[in-house]
């Protein structure tokens, strides 16, 4: 099966200051994968994912979305396939009501009126925004505003969702809700990429992790492989979730403890067995 | 986005103008302001504009200046169009030619050209000052001459907010493009303006809280981290600024022969070409500006 995102020897050099942000990145992401992109600030995560939606173009190399080279395509053209949810919802939202906000994307794509209405209803149901429909997006709290930002992309029905720090600034309830929603998006067949520093999200929700350091992709593996790689974790100054660290520590003495644990539930299961 | 960022902030450099104390530069700018509002003479205003351009080249800020001028000049061209048909001049007006439903007047053409030169002269000198001075140096220098601390701070913060808001606009524009925003007309820009204005208001509110929580507005003597000294050459430039401003202002007010509004006669062909050129120039610019803003 052809990968939905294919990156071939991608370089990106910002003209201002001649900064190399991506060095020779190659990777494939298959349809329906749930991928986390991690690394320190300035490692190239955002530069990489902005290539997928066409906000940045390769300096060298190629990026293909669903087999199509992104170089000649405009952001507006790629938007039908790739939805980019910004870290700060205030950058996205402008309309007078949540409903109008949700209608904006699909109407830009030329979706027929009745289908727009249907998609808006689906989004309101999916994200639990029933009580917010007629409110101004700036009059609702930040956590819910962030959900509206995600919902405004959901109505465009892209094949790929790119979520930039989806849980930053969220309270615990909304964070858990976001985890569930990401899983639901994948269940609906979408490919989801999360740029994140939230290690619990990465451990419990994503299935594959891309680790960036100094503009390079230094590891591509499952959360268990990444978190148990001491060298990678040390060199990127990343720390696994506490329960994973605990599991890694006790595995050093007891090799027969099985897989690295990624969640409290897994630890409970391991302990009770 | 980078294409629509207009850098109205300091351009790093090491020219004599960069090394100067900001005070003489501010005085020069105020001097040009005074002279510009004291005369309509196009030679004097054109001269001030020309000297401002020489300073731009000399300070090596041409690239940044051109980006600003590319926006400002076409907008200022509308003055020629509007003034030619409705001059800001005491009546009676001298008719040059009828142009469709409008009449183009001699005083209007003259007034339009002089207003255009006035704006370009003032902004060019202001750009030289802003683009060659660190905001903190301007702040410190103004404080030294007794400018109230609060006013001073407002002035400097305004300068610092401009590039921040420009970047914000770029980010917001990208966010709308990635929602397949339609690519034509003013309506396309609107979705980006709302978040930028809301963001600006929120930023100012947060800034005011942040300032208060760090003792902004407390009484007593304040110290300054950044020290700006006045060299002999700065005093000389300051003195020169005073003398030139005083002398030129006196001259343009006293010498009545500098009123060229009647002595320069514009032919009908020139008037129509100028008005059409200015109008087309503005609309072409508006089209390019919208296209540049929406370019993916």
Interface residues (C-beta under 8 A of the other chain):
Chain A: X15 X16 X53 X54 X55 X74 X75 X76 X78 X79 X80 X82 X83 X84 X86 X90 X91 X92 X93 X94 X95 X104 X105 X108 X109 X138 X152 X153 X156
Chain B: X2 X168 X171 X172 X174 X175 X176 X177 X178 X179 X180 X181 X182 X183 X190 X191 X192 X194 X195 X198 X199 X202 X296
